[in-house]
Every structure is written in C-alpha cells, then in structure tokens.
Amino acid sequence: MVRVYVFLANGFEDVEALIPIDVLRRGGVDVTTVSVVEDSQLVESAHGVQMFADALFDDCDFSDADLLLLPGGMPGASNLYEHEGLCAALKAHAAKGRRLAAICAAPGVVLGQLGLLQGRRATCYPGFEQFMAGATYTGDLFTTDGTITTGEGPAAAFPFAYELLALLTNRQTSDQIAEGMRFKHLMEK
C-alpha cells in the first residue's frame, strides 16, 4: 500500500493539510498525520482549528514512505523548517529519490532553504519564491518536477491533491475521486 506522511506544525494552513489528506485517503492511500509539536499530538492551525495528529514525529520511522508532504501556512512552514529531525528526514528521503510535496509557503521556506529545489521548476505562494534559490518559479497552481510536487496556496489544494493522487496511484483513480467530489463539475462552470 502507498504510504504518505503529512507533517503538522502549529500554524499550518487548514485546507492545505486537510484537503490532501482527504483526497489521498479517498483514493486508497495510507496517510499518517505527524505532529512536529514537542510531546503533543494536538496541533493548532493558522486559523485556530485544533487537530489531533495520528502520531508524534519521534515515534515514526519514515523508511516506508512513498511521499512526505508539507502543508504551508504561517507560522506553520517556519515551524516545520525549525524542526531539525524533519529537515534531516526530508533530505534523506530526497537523497533516496523518493517523492516530496509542499504547498504555499512550505516549498520556499522548507524545501528551498534546504536546497532541495536547486535546478527544479517549482511554485509557491507569491512572495515566498525568494526562498527558492536555484529554482525556476512557475506561478502555476501546482508544479511537478521529477520527484517534487509544489503547490501555490489554499485555492490550489484540490488540484495539488489530485496531482499527488495521480502520481501515487494513477490518473484514472485521481479522475474518479475528482469526479465523485464534484471537482470536475466545478471546473466546467
């Protein structure tokens, strides 16, 4: 089974975490939410929504991960970047050629500052491209370059999530979930 870990820090952007979690789980992907808050599975979003993560960072082994996913939001993205264990896990995962995904501020604040976007095309929330040294900023809703997928911001959460599902399963599954959630109908209007 395909395994994804979604990392949650205080200040994460609600929809950028919950929409990918929902879409991926609907598509049959095993998603584990991981708190990077020290000794607490309770994480508070940028808008005051409290979420109980499935696991604590220190209790996880990410060696079975097909994808490590970072929601954005501020100060969520900065809090992710300040977590040394997470930064080490992201670098190790990338070094193995495994998939990474980040949306909104996280592509720049986390992946960019870790040097993981060097020579790649990527997108992020406007204004955070300054942190993506060595990357080509696309400004698209989402961009996949090799094993890294980046998303622009909250409004891009659905297309970003469907792209991830297609990459992890197949386009047919992603399209079926998008149709069932009435996303394709929305885009036809």
N, C-alpha and C positions, 0 to 999 in steps of 0.2 A: 504494500500500500504506500502511496505517496505521502510523505511527511513534511509538514510545514510548521515552523515555529514563528510566532508573531510576538515581538518584544514590546512590552508596555512599560513606559516610564511616566511618572507624574507629569501632566501637561500634554499628554498625547491628544491628537485630533480625533474626536469621536468617530466620525464616519470613515476616516482613513484606516481605522483599525477594524471597526465592526462590519463594514461592507465587504472587504476582502475575506474576513473570517466567515461570514455568512455565505457568500458565493462559493468559496472553496469547499466548505462543508456540504453545501447542496450538491456539489459536483463529486462528492465521494472522497475528498481529500481529508486526511487525518491532520487536523490543525490543533496545535497546543499553544495556548497563550501563556507567555512567560513574563513574570514581573521582574523588573530590574531594581525595584524598590527594596532596600535592605530589610530583610526579615519580615516582609509583608506581601501577601498575595493581593491585598487591596490596593488598587491603583486609581488615582483620580484624573479624569480627563481635563483638557483645557477649559471645558465648559461645566465643570463641577459634577460630572457623572462618575459615580464610583463603580468600578468593575473589579470583580474577583477573578484574578488570573488562575489558570489551571495549575501553574507550577511556579516555584521560585527559581531564579537563574541558577543558583548554586546546586540545585537538586537535579539539573538536567545534563544530559550527555547529547550533544548535537551531532554526533558522528553519523547518525542515521537520517539526517535532514536532507531533503531534496531542495528545500528553499528556506532561507532566513529572510523574514520580512519586517521592515521598519515603517510604522506609521509616522507621519510628521506631526505638526503642531508645535507650538512653542509655549512653554519651555521644554516640551517633550523631546524634541530632537536633540537639544543641547544636553538634556539629562541622559539620553541614550549614549551620546558621544563621550560623556564623562565617566561612563561605566567601563573600566579597564577590561574586565572579563569579556564583555560583549564585543568590544573593539578587537580583542585577540581572537575571539570566535569568528568574527566576520572576516578577518584577514586570513585565518586558517581555512575557512570554507572557500574563499575566493582562490586561494593558492591551490586547492584541490580541483578547481574548475567547476565548482558547484554553483547553483543559482542563488542570486541575491536580488532583493527588491526593496525599493524605498520610494516614498511619496512625499510631496510637499517640501518641507524644509529638510527632511532627512537625507535626500540624495546629496545635497551640498554639505550640510552641517556634519553628517556622519560619513557617508561613503567618499565624498570629495575630500574632506580633511584627512581621511585615512589613505588617500592616494589611489583608491580603487576605481576611480573614473578616468584615470590617465589614458588618453588616446581613444576614448569612447564617446559615442553620442549619448546624451542624457538630457532629461528635463527636470524641472523642479518648480516650486512656487516662485514667481517673479521676484527678483531681489536677492534670492539665495544662490543664483548662478555664480556669484562672486567667490563662493567657496569651492566651486568645481574646477579647480586648477587642472589644466591639461585636457579638459573635456570640451566637446563641441555641444553647446546648448541648443536644443531644438525648439523649445517653447511649445511642443506638442502636448496633448493630453497625457500620452504615455509614450515611452520610447524603450524598445528592447534592442540592446547591442550585445550580442553574444549571450553571456550568462547573467547579464544585469538588466533588470527592468526598472525604470523610474517613472514616476507619475507626477503630474503638475500640482494638484491640490485637491481640496474637498470635492469639487464638482467632477473631477476625473476619477473618483474612487470606483464607480461602476465599470467604466471601460478598462481601467487598470486591473481590476479584479478579474474581469472576463479574459483579458490577455493572459494573466497568470494561470488561470484555469486551463486555457487552451495550451499553454506551454507545458503544464504539468500532466495533462490528460490528453486531450485532443480538441480540435476546433469544433467537431460535432457536439461533444459534451458541453462545451462552453456556449455554443449557439443555442442548444436546448435549454440550458439554465437561463440564459438571457431572454429567450422567448417566454419561458414559464414565468419569469419575473416581470414580464411586460416591458422590458427594456427596449427591445427591437421596435415594439409598437410606439413607444415614446419617441424614439429617434425618427420614426416615419412622419411625425407631426410637424 
